[in-house]
Amino acid sequence: MNFNLTPIIKAILIINVAVFAIMSLARYNMQIDLRPYIYLFPLKTEHFLPTQLVTFMIAHAGFGHLLGNMLPFLFLGPLVEQRIGPKKMIILYVVTGMGSGLFYMLLKQYISPNELVPLVGASGATFGLLMALGLYFPEERIIIFPLPIPIKIKYFVLFYGAFEVYNTLQNRATGVAHEAHLIGLALAFLLVYIWSKKGNQQQRY
């Protein structure tokens, strides 16, 4: 696999790291808490701002959170961008990132309307990236630490998806938005399906 950074992946990494650094500097050095303006709050609350639909997916709650979301983009993102191109890479990131946040909040509004917990992170987009990777490169093999043997990407994505379904059904208060992860997977599947259908139509023409 080629891990050279592609333009959009490089921009995604820079933006997410820069936002994390700015928020950390503001909070710990200047005592300015930007979270109420950046995190995505439930849509029907006074804390919600339309801009949060964009800002929440380029911010993270901690360094581990940032690292967990950005490593897949660092190591696997260039492969996807080389396959689909910069324009579709932007669409994939925005649709799965923003869409997972929007649909997650709509779901929570229906299930637990009194919940005020905000959403933050690029996890929806990260899972969207993994779905696209699994659909475009199902037979490619990757090594997942700490497993010593390479496994096919399609099995890795299937396992991760099943794991997220299990965690969602457990309905435990873990602080992790597993539903948003599943939404990211579903939106990426839909995007790749649409793109493949258009590609097939153009080939027939």
N, C-alpha and C positions, 0 to 999 in steps of 0.2 A: 504493500500500500504506500501511496505517496502522501507524506505528512507535511509537505511544504504549504505554508499558509496561503490561502487564496484571498482576494481582496475583501469580500463580504465577511468571511470568517474572521479575518484580521480586524475589521471594523467592529464586529460584534464583541470580540474579546476586549478591544481597547475601550469601547463604550462602557461595558459592564465593569471592568476593573476601575476605570476612571470614576464612575458614579459611586462605586463602593468606597474608593479613597476619599472622595469629596464628602460623602455622608459621614464617614468615620472622623475625618478632620473636623467637620462642623460640630459633630456631637461631642467629641472628647477633648478637642482643643479650644473650641469657641462656645461650647455649651448651647449649641443650636440644634434642635431636634427636627430633622427634615422628614422624618417618617410619616407624620400626619398628612404631608403633602405628596409624598412619593408612593406609599403603600396603597393598594387598592382596597377601599372600604366597601361594605355592602351598599348596593345601589340606592336604597331608599333611606339612607341615613344622612344626617347633616354633615357627616365627615367626608362623604363622597364628592370627588371632583372629577369631571370628565377626563382631565389630563392624566388621572391615575391609571386609566386603561392602557396608557403607553408607558408611564414611568415605572409602574410596578414590575414590569418584565425586564428592566435593565438595572434593578436594585436587588440587594440580597441582605439577609438578616445577619450574616456572619461570614467569616472567612471560609469556614468549612462548607457552608451553603454555596458560596461563590465558586469554590474549587470544584465541588461536585457537579455543578451545572456547566462550568466552562471547560473541564477536561474533555468531555465528549466532543465539544466543538473544536478543541485544539487538535485532537488526534483523529477524529472521524469526520468532522465537518468539511475539510478540504475535499475529501473523496466525493461527498454528496454535491458540493458546489461544482466540482469539475464535471460531474455527470449532468446536472440540470442547468448550470449557468448562473451568473450573478443575479439576474432579474428574478428568477424563480427561487433562488436562495433567500432573497429578501422577502418574497411573498410567503415562503415556507415559515420563516422566522416570525414574521408579523402575524400571520393568520393563526398559527398554532400558539404563539405567545399571548397575543391579545385575545384570541378566541377562547382559549382555555380559561383565562381570567373572567371574561364576560359570562360565559356559560356556567362556570363554576358559581359565580355570584347569583345568577338567576336560579340555579339549582338550590343553593343555600337559602335563598329568599323564599322558596317554596317549602323546603324541608324544615328549616329552623329560622323563621323570620326575625327572631329576636337576637340572633347571634351578631356580635359586633366585631368579630375577629377579622383583621385585614389579611389580604393575600399579598405575597411578595416573592419575586424570584422568576428566573427564566425556565423553570422546570417544565412547563407546558411545551415550550419551544424545544427544550432538550429532548423530551420524549417524542416530539414531532420529528426531530432530526433522526432519532433511533428508528422510528417507523419507516421513514424514507430510506434510510440505510438498509434496513431489512428487506424492503421491497425491490430496491435497485440492485443490491448485492447479496442476495440470499445465500449464495454458496461460498462467499469469501469467508476466510477464517480469521479470527482475532483471539488474542490472549487476554483474558480478564483476570487481573490480580485478585486473589492469590492462586488461582488455578494454574497449574503448570503446563496444561495442554491447550492447544488452540481449539476453538469451537466455531461452528458455522454461525454466521450472523443471524440467520433466520431463527435458529434455536435460542440464541441469546435474547432476541427481541420477544419471542414467544414466552420464554421464561419470565422476562421482566414484566410483560403485560399480564401474565397470569398472577404474578406476585402482587401487582397493583390491584387487580380484581380481588384477590384474597384480602388484602389490607382494607380495601373499601368495604367489603362485606363484613369485616370484623367490627367496623364502626367504633374504633377506639380513639380516644382523644390523644393522638400522638403529636399534634402540632404540624403534621404533614398533610398537604391537600392531595390525597391520592386520587380523588375524583378529577382534579385538574390535570393530573398526569394522564389519566385515561382519555380525557377530552382531547389533549394534545395528540395522543396516538390516533384517535379517531379522525381528527381534522387533517392530519398528515396523510392518512390512508385515503381520505376523500380527495385531497389535492392531487396525490399521485394518480389516483384513478381517473380524475378529470383530464390531467395532462396526458396520460396514456391513451385515453379515448380520442383526444384531439390529434395526437401523433398518428394514431391508426387511420383516422379520417384523412389526414393530409397525405399519408402514404398511398391510400386507395385512390385519392384524387390524382 
